[in-house]
Amino acid sequence: MGWDDVAQQAAEMTLPLTIFSSNNFQFVNPTLPPPQLILPSIPPPSPPTPQKPLPHPTLLALPVLNDLPNCSGQTILAPSGLEEWSETKKCWERSPCRDPGCDYRHGAANKAATLKKIRNIGWGVRTITLVDSGRVSFSNPVCQPLFEFEDCLNGGAPKAECAASRLKKIFPGINATGHTLAIPMPGHPIPNTPSSLSQAKADVAQLEQLIDEHDVVFLLMDSRESRWLPTVIGATKDKTVPNAALGFGTFLVMRHGAHASTATPTVQQRLGCYYCNDIVAPTDSLTDRTLDQMCTVTRPGLTPIAASTVVELLASLLQHPLGVNAPAPLPQQDLGKIPDDTSILGSVPHQIRGFLAQFRNLPLVGAAYGKCTGCSETVLRSYEKEGFDMLLKAFNDQKYLESVEWDEEDDF
């Protein structure tokens, strides 16, 4: 890790920190006794006044007050945005009702910026396309390395186009493009107006074209339901689909299994997708949610860890003779013994769940579910047959995917 990375994470922590280079240290004779520190005599503190204990910790949310006459400069808003972002993380960490297993995902631009900046370029990727619907805000540059302070001005630059331009500055030979695109989602109805329906249909068509033109589709979205449409399209077109999702101190990195019609028979069952372990269909998870459940609330170092892991997973997968059909090592497999069917870079796990609080990664294997709402043959055949009409039903009716008439031959 370089000094710039340390300074980047230190800025996110909003704590005073000094970074020393080797020129800052003074070496002394180790044989001399250490200097003694003499402290003045301090009287013992008086015992605290007993207080009635509270039933549980209480969080008090106060509005942030800004002096509007003194906020004419944009440099005032940048630390204000960073402070609000940091305070939200602190409140999330102290909250007594926080569930560490909840899947509150990071923003797409954060993981994408870290993932694309060096790691994919370093592996020889020369065509990268970024898709995002947001704009750069004042809290973004400290945690999203492809953005700078100037990108936040005048309402914020479009994230996808801005990140693509920065990639070209890092390596001019890369073919990087950005598209500002809103992905329709299940449980988020499309207004029944000609303009809204036409826009949604155009967005779906553009997403289908982009997926069709690329070999690998990274899913790095903010919400659970926003991953559904790319999952269905990617499975239909038999694309390689790596997936990364973050919690506050946990992350999930996985690769979707192959299409059932093209999967190579192995001793293992076909690997599942992001939705194969769900007990409910994807639906609206954003409406009526608190701020910490909708914005970037995660430990600053988690993003580069997850981004590096998902890129290395893709690199190992591409070097495997079976490609997307590569079998995953079993969790109880001896890591000291490398089996014969691994990639030249090592094993190719199906899922990696990381726990930063314990500094531990857990590899898992999840079989495909025959009635999955994202990759089952029934859903894929319905999409191939009906196209946008089937998607529109899923967008407008949150019960549609749960009420699909499943084919009896779909295996579990």
ChimeraX attribute file (.defattr): number of C-alpha atoms within 10 A of each C-alpha:
attribute: neighborCount
match mode: 1-to-1
recipient: residues
	/A:1	5
	/A:2	7
	/A:3	10
	/A:4	10
	/A:5	12
	/A:6	13
	/A:7	15
	/A:8	18
	/A:9	15
	/A:10	17
	/A:11	16
	/A:12	19
	/A:13	19
	/A:14	13
	/A:15	8
	/A:16	7
	/A:17	11
	/A:18	8
	/A:19	10
	/A:20	9
	/A:21	8
	/A:22	6
	/A:23	6
	/A:24	8
	/A:25	8
	/A:26	6
	/A:27	6
	/A:28	8
	/A:29	7
	/A:30	7
	/A:31	6
	/A:32	7
	/A:33	7
	/A:34	9
	/A:35	6
	/A:36	6
	/A:37	5
	/A:38	6
	/A:39	6
	/A:40	5
	/A:41	6
	/A:42	6
	/A:43	6
	/A:44	6
	/A:45	6
	/A:46	6
	/A:47	6
	/A:48	6
	/A:49	6
	/A:50	6
	/A:51	6
	/A:52	6
	/A:53	7
	/A:54	7
	/A:55	6
	/A:56	9
	/A:57	11
	/A:58	10
	/A:59	11
	/A:60	7
	/A:61	8
	/A:62	6
	/A:63	6
	/A:64	8
	/A:65	7
	/A:66	11
	/A:67	7
	/A:68	7
	/A:69	7
	/A:70	8
	/A:71	11
	/A:72	10
	/A:73	9
	/A:74	14
	/A:75	12
	/A:76	12
	/A:77	17
	/A:78	19
	/A:79	14
	/A:80	16
	/A:81	15
	/A:82	22
	/A:83	17
	/A:84	13
	/A:85	19
	/A:86	21
	/A:87	15
	/A:88	18
	/A:89	21
	/A:90	15
	/A:91	16
	/A:92	19
	/A:93	17
	/A:94	12
	/A:95	14
	/A:96	12
	/A:97	10
	/A:98	12
	/A:99	11
	/A:100	13
	/A:101	12
	/A:102	12
	/A:103	17
	/A:104	24
	/A:105	25
	/A:106	26
	/A:107	23
	/A:108	24
	/A:109	28
	/A:110	24
	/A:111	27
	/A:112	26
	/A:113	25
	/A:114	21
	/A:115	23
	/A:116	23
	/A:117	20
	/A:118	14
	/A:119	18
	/A:120	20
	/A:121	17
	/A:122	10
	/A:123	11
	/A:124	9
	/A:125	12
	/A:126	13
	/A:127	13
	/A:128	17
	/A:129	18
	/A:130	22
	/A:131	23
	/A:132	21
	/A:133	14
	/A:134	17
	/A:135	19
	/A:136	24
	/A:137	22
	/A:138	25
	/A:139	22
	/A:140	25
	/A:141	21
	/A:142	21
	/A:143	23
	/A:144	22
	/A:145	19
	/A:146	24
	/A:147	23
	/A:148	17
	/A:149	17
	/A:150	13
	/A:151	21
	/A:152	22
	/A:153	15
	/A:154	8
	/A:155	11
	/A:156	16
	/A:157	18
	/A:158	19
	/A:159	28
	/A:160	26
	/A:161	19
	/A:162	21
	/A:163	27
	/A:164	24
	/A:165	16
	/A:166	18
	/A:167	22
	/A:168	15
	/A:169	10
	/A:170	13
	/A:171	14
	/A:172	11
	/A:173	11
	/A:174	17
	/A:175	15
	/A:176	21
	/A:177	18
	/A:178	18
	/A:179	19
	/A:180	16
	/A:181	17
	/A:182	16
	/A:183	20
	/A:184	23
	/A:185	25
	/A:186	28
	/A:187	21
	/A:188	19
	/A:189	16
	/A:190	17
	/A:191	11
	/A:192	9
	/A:193	9
	/A:194	8
	/A:195	10
	/A:196	12
	/A:197	14
	/A:198	10
	/A:199	14
	/A:200	18
	/A:201	17
	/A:202	13
	/A:203	17
	/A:204	21
	/A:205	12
	/A:206	15
	/A:207	20
	/A:208	16
	/A:209	12
	/A:210	15
	/A:211	17
	/A:212	16
	/A:213	9
	/A:214	13
	/A:215	13
	/A:216	16
	/A:217	18
	/A:218	21
	/A:219	22
	/A:220	25
	/A:221	24
	/A:222	21
	/A:223	23
	/A:224	20
	/A:225	22
	/A:226	22
	/A:227	23
	/A:228	24
	/A:229	21
	/A:230	22
	/A:231	24
	/A:232	21
	/A:233	22
	/A:234	24
	/A:235	23
	/A:236	21
	/A:237	15
	/A:238	20
	/A:239	21
	/A:240	23
	/A:241	23
	/A:242	23
	/A:243	23
	/A:244	28
	/A:245	26
	/A:246	28
	/A:247	23
	/A:248	27
	/A:249	21
	/A:250	26
	/A:251	26
	/A:252	23
	/A:253	24
	/A:254	28
	/A:255	26
	/A:256	27
	/A:257	28
	/A:258	26
	/A:259	23
	/A:260	18
	/A:261	9
	/A:262	9
	/A:263	17
	/A:264	15
	/A:265	11
	/A:266	10
	/A:267	7
	/A:268	13
	/A:269	17
	/A:270	23
	/A:271	25
	/A:272	26
	/A:273	29
	/A:274	28
	/A:275	23
	/A:276	21
	/A:277	13
	/A:278	12
	/A:279	10
	/A:280	12
	/A:281	20
	/A:282	24
	/A:283	21
	/A:284	18
	/A:285	17
	/A:286	16
	/A:287	8
	/A:288	9
	/A:289	9
	/A:290	9
	/A:291	11
	/A:292	16
	/A:293	19
	/A:294	18
	/A:295	16
	/A:296	26
	/A:297	26
	/A:298	24
	/A:299	21
	/A:300	22
	/A:301	16
	/A:302	20
	/A:303	26
	/A:304	19
	/A:305	16
	/A:306	25
	/A:307	26
	/A:308	18
	/A:309	20
	/A:310	24
	/A:311	20
	/A:312	17
	/A:313	23
	/A:314	22
	/A:315	17
	/A:316	20
	/A:317	27
	/A:318	18
	/A:319	16
	/A:320	21
	/A:321	13
	/A:322	15
	/A:323	16
	/A:324	23
	/A:325	21
	/A:326	28
	/A:327	26
	/A:328	21
	/A:329	21
	/A:330	14
	/A:331	12
	/A:332	8
	/A:333	10
	/A:334	10
	/A:335	11
	/A:336	6
	/A:337	7
	/A:338	13
	/A:339	13
	/A:340	9
	/A:341	16
	/A:342	21
	/A:343	20
	/A:344	15
	/A:345	14
	/A:346	16
	/A:347	21
	/A:348	28
	/A:349	22
	/A:350	26
	/A:351	26
	/A:352	21
	/A:353	19
	/A:354	23
	/A:355	19
	/A:356	16
	/A:357	10
	/A:358	9
	/A:359	9
	/A:360	10
	/A:361	14
	/A:362	11
	/A:363	19
	/A:364	16
	/A:365	19
	/A:366	19
	/A:367	16
	/A:368	24
	/A:369	22
	/A:370	20
	/A:371	21
	/A:372	26
	/A:373	26
	/A:374	28
	/A:375	30
	/A:376	27
	/A:377	23
	/A:378	20
	/A:379	22
	/A:380	19
	/A:381	13
	/A:382	14
	/A:383	17
	/A:384	13
	/A:385	11
	/A:386	10
	/A:387	13
	/A:388	15
	/A:389	13
	/A:390	16
	/A:391	21
	/A:392	19
	/A:393	17
	/A:394	23
	/A:395	23
	/A:396	17
	/A:397	15
	/A:398	19
	/A:399	17
	/A:400	18
	/A:401	22
	/A:402	17
	/A:403	9
	/A:404	13
	/A:405	11
	/A:406	15
	/A:407	13
	/A:408	9
	/A:409	9
	/A:410	13
	/A:411	11
	/A:412	12
